[in-house]
């Protein structure tokens, strides 16, 4: 597997195979990111495609491997927000169904996994937009606090306190919802 710095350098030199590898490497992550924001599979597919179109247009601005992912996620976030504005509506509050991995778990495991995922998304929906986004960026996409602060244009201290508060609120919401369901 080619390291990200080399791959980006080859993309800047218009290497079509490098571009194909870059898309393949990040397409699932970008689709999942868009799906989290848009909550609609078709909209997420279209938006993910738009994100890669924008990325291609800005190949010359690509950062080094260490800062590329936050830069890409910033672009993805902005594209998702643009799409939500174009739709003129907030994302629906239904839990997202993500396709199971091909390593087919047993039906019981799949059902439990689906139930846990649905519970998590219902709990995430109880958080404020900013807290939900911080959990997404920090705990799911594993961005650094500084990167999240830059992305959301918030001070690092605010990100740290909101992150802790969001995780506490999320844990309370999960416990509350888990107790409310049979």
C-alpha positions in Angstrom: 0.0 0.0 0.0 1.4 3.4 -1.0 1.8 5.9 1.8 -0.5 8.9 1.6 2.2 11.5 0.9 3.4 9.6 -2.1 -0.1 9.0 -3.3 -0.9 12.8 -3.0 2.3 13.7 -4.9 1.3 11.3 -7.7 -2.2 12.8 -7.8 -0.8 16.3 -8.1 1.2 15.0 -11.1 -2.1 13.9 -12.7 -1.5 10.2 -12.3 -4.8 8.5 -13.0 -3.9 5.3 -11.2 -3.0 7.4 -8.1 -6.3 9.2 -8.3 -8.2 5.9 -8.6 -6.3 4.6 -5.5 -7.1 7.8 -3.5 -10.8 7.5 -4.3 -10.8 3.8 -3.5 -9.1 4.5 -0.2 -11.5 7.2 1.0 -14.8 6.5 -0.8 -16.3 4.4 2.1 -15.3 7.0 4.7 -16.6 9.9 2.7 -19.9 8.1 1.9 -20.3 7.2 5.6 -19.6 10.8 6.6 -22.2 12.1 4.1 -24.7 9.5 5.2 -24.3 10.6 8.8 -25.1 14.2 7.9 -27.8 13.6 5.2 -29.4 10.4 6.6 -30.4 9.4 3.1 -28.5 6.8 1.0 -29.1 8.4 -2.4 -28.3 11.9 -1.2 -25.2 10.6 0.5 -24.1 8.9 -2.7 -24.7 12.0 -4.8 -22.9 14.2 -2.2 -20.0 11.8 -1.9 -19.6 12.0 -5.6 -19.7 15.8 -5.5 -17.1 15.8 -2.7 -14.7 13.8 -5.0 -15.4 16.2 -7.9 -14.5 19.1 -5.6 -11.4 17.3 -4.4 -10.3 16.7 -8.0 -10.8 20.4 -8.9 -8.5 21.3 -5.9 -5.8 18.7 -6.5 -3.2 21.4 -6.5 -4.2 22.5 -3.0 -3.9 19.0 -1.5 -2.0 19.0 1.8 0.6 16.5 2.9 -0.6 13.2 4.3 -0.7 14.5 7.9 -3.2 17.2 7.3 -5.0 15.8 4.3 -7.7 13.9 6.2 -8.9 16.9 8.2 -8.8 19.0 5.0 -10.9 16.4 3.2 -13.4 16.1 6.0 -13.7 19.9 6.1 -14.5 19.9 2.4 -16.9 17.0 3.0 -18.7 18.8 5.8 -19.0 21.9 3.8 -20.4 20.0 0.9 -22.9 18.2 3.2 -24.0 21.5 4.7 -24.4 23.0 1.2 -26.5 20.0 0.2 -28.7 20.3 3.3 -29.3 24.0 2.5 -30.1 23.1 -1.1 -32.7 20.6 0.2 -34.1 23.3 2.5 -34.6 20.9 5.3 -32.9 19.4 8.3 -31.9 15.7 7.9 -34.6 13.3 9.0 -34.3 11.9 12.4 -34.6 8.2 11.4 -31.6 6.0 12.4 -29.3 5.1 9.6 -28.9 1.6 8.4 -25.4 0.8 7.4 -24.8 -2.2 5.2 -23.3 -5.1 7.2 -19.7 -6.1 6.5 -19.2 -9.0 4.2 -17.8 -11.2 7.0 -21.4 -12.2 7.7 -22.1 -12.4 11.4 -24.7 -14.9 12.7 -28.3 -13.6 12.4 -28.5 -13.1 16.2 -25.3 -11.1 16.2 -26.5 -9.1 13.2 -29.7 -8.3 15.0 -28.0 -7.2 18.2 -25.5 -5.1 16.2 -28.4 -3.4 14.3 -30.3 -2.8 17.6 -27.1 -1.3 19.2 -26.5 0.9 16.2 -30.1 2.1 16.1 -29.9 2.9 19.9 -26.7 4.8 19.3 -28.2 6.9 16.5 -31.3 7.6 18.6 -29.1 8.7 21.4 -27.0 10.8 19.1 -30.1 12.6 17.9 -30.7 13.8 21.4 -27.5 15.8 21.4 -27.2 19.3 20.1 -25.9 19.7 16.5 -22.5 20.9 17.7 -22.1 18.1 20.3 -23.2 15.5 17.8 -20.7 16.8 15.3 -17.9 16.8 17.9 -18.6 13.1 18.7 -18.6 12.3 15.0 -15.3 14.0 14.3 -13.5 13.0 17.5 -14.8 9.5 18.2 -15.8 8.2 14.8 -13.3 9.9 12.5 -10.7 10.2 15.2 -9.6 13.8 14.4 -7.3 15.6 16.9 -8.8 18.3 19.1 -6.9 21.0 17.3 -8.2 19.8 13.9 -11.8 19.8 15.2 -11.3 23.3 16.6 -10.0 24.5 13.3 -12.8 22.8 11.4 -15.6 24.1 13.6 -13.8 27.4 14.3 -14.0 27.0 18.1 -11.2 27.3 20.7 -9.5 24.1 21.8 -10.8 24.5 25.4 -14.3 24.7 24.1 -13.9 21.6 22.0 -12.4 19.7 25.0 -15.2 20.7 27.4 -18.0 20.1 24.8 -16.4 16.7 23.9 -16.5 15.6 27.5 -20.1 17.0 28.0 -21.2 15.3 24.7 -19.8 11.9 25.7 -21.5 12.2 29.1 -24.8 13.3 27.5 -24.5 10.5 25.0 -23.9 7.9 27.7 -26.9 9.1 29.7 -29.1 9.1 26.6 -28.0 5.5 25.7 -28.8 4.3 29.2 -32.1 6.1 29.2 -33.1 4.8 25.8 -31.9 1.3 26.6 -34.0 1.3 29.8 -37.0 2.6 27.8 -36.9 -0.3 25.3 -37.9 -3.8 26.2 
